[in-house]
Amino acid sequence: YMRQTAEQLEQKLFDPPNVSGWDGDKRWINTTTLPSRNIFTDSVIEGERSNGSELTFQIDLVDYARTFPESESAVALVNDVAKIFIQFPLSEKRIEYLLETLLDGAEVYDWSTFDPLAENRLKLFFKALMRLSEYQLS
């Protein structure tokens, strides 16, 4: 799956176009590769390919969230995850968007990784995070 996806993203594993590797800057993101990148990240988050078949690996987003020291604070969790996944500071508007996505209509004080809805909320959050232009350029 990873090999096939890398080829679709025009970055064939172990076969760069020349000795300096793939073109830098923003050339590797285009109207073909961006939707494929989104499909790939959605698949990793959901644990299944776009055709519905399961991946051979699963990411436990709740367990991952709990590795952060303040995982029970929605605000802290959003900020901490964003610092890892994005190479530069996000605007307040972007952080607010990610927080609203994580909460999925709940109040900030209602967030808990122990809530039965936490897994689905984390999936929505990570999908939103990975679709940000800032993530694509990180």
N, C-alpha and C positions, 0 to 999 in steps of 0.2 A: 504493500500500500504506500509506504513512504517513498520508495523508488519511483513508482508510477506517478505519484503526486509531484515529486520533484521535477520529473520530466515535463509534466503539464505546466509547471511554473517556470519552464525554460531554464532550469538549473539542474541538469542531469548530474547525478552523483558521480564523483570520481572522473568526470569528463568535462572540465572547464573548456571554454572556447580557445584559450591560449594560456601561456605560462603565468600571466598575471591574474588569471581567474575571470570571473564574470564582470561585466561592465558595472561600474559603481554608480553612485548618485541615485537618481530616481528612475533610471531607464528600465529596471527590471519590474516595475509596476506599470501595467498597461491595462487596456480594456479587456484583455484576455486573461491575464494572470490575476488581477484583483478579485474577480468573482471566484476563481479557483482557490485563491488563498482563503477567502471567506468560507467556502465549502469545506476546505481542509480543517480550518480551526473549529468550525461547527462540529465536524466529525470527531475530532479529538475530544472536544468537550462532551458530546453526547455518547461517545463510545461506540459509534456505528457509522458506517459509510453512508453516503447520500442515497444509496440503493437499499438501505435498511439492514444490510448484513453487518454483524458485529465485528469490531476490531479485535485483534488478539490481545489488546491491552486496554485497561480502563483507568481513568484518573478519578480518584475519590476526592472530589472538590471540598467536601466537608472536612475530611482529614487534613487536606492541604490548608484550608482556611485556619484550622486550629493550630497550625504551626506558627502562626503569627501571635506575638505576645498579647495583643489586644483584639483577638478575634471576636469577642463578644460585643465590641463597639463597632457599629456599622461604619461610622465616620473614619475611625482609625484603620479599619480593615481596608476600606477603599483607598485611603491614602497610602498605606503600606504596600498593597498589591500594585498600585499604579507606579510607585517608585521602583519596583522591581521590573515591571513589564515595559515601562516607558522611560526612555533615556533622558528626558528633559521634563521640567515641571509642567503640569497641565494647568490650564486656566481654571478659575473657580467655577465657571459655567460647565466645563467638562467634568470636573469632580462632582458637581451637583447632579449632572446627568447620570453619572455612574452610580452615585448614591441612590437616586430615585429608582434606577433600574434594579439595584440590589434589593431595595426594600419592597419593590413591586406592590406599591399601594399601602404598605404598612407604615406605622410611625417609627421614627428612628429608635425610640426606646423599646420597641417590640422586637428588634433584631436579636437573634440568637442562632448559633450553629446547631443548637439542640432542637430547634423548631422543626416539625415534620416538613415544612415547606422550604427549609434552608437549602437543600440540594437543588431544587428547581430554581430558586432565587439566585444561587451561585452560578448556575448554568447561564441564566439570562445575563448576569453581570459579566461573566467572562466572555460571552459572545459579544456583548456591547463593547467591552474593553478592546477585544481583538479586532473589531471593525473600525476602531478609531483610526483616522489618518496618522495620528501620532504614533500609534502602535506599528502601523505598516512601515513607517520610516525609522523605527528604532532598531 
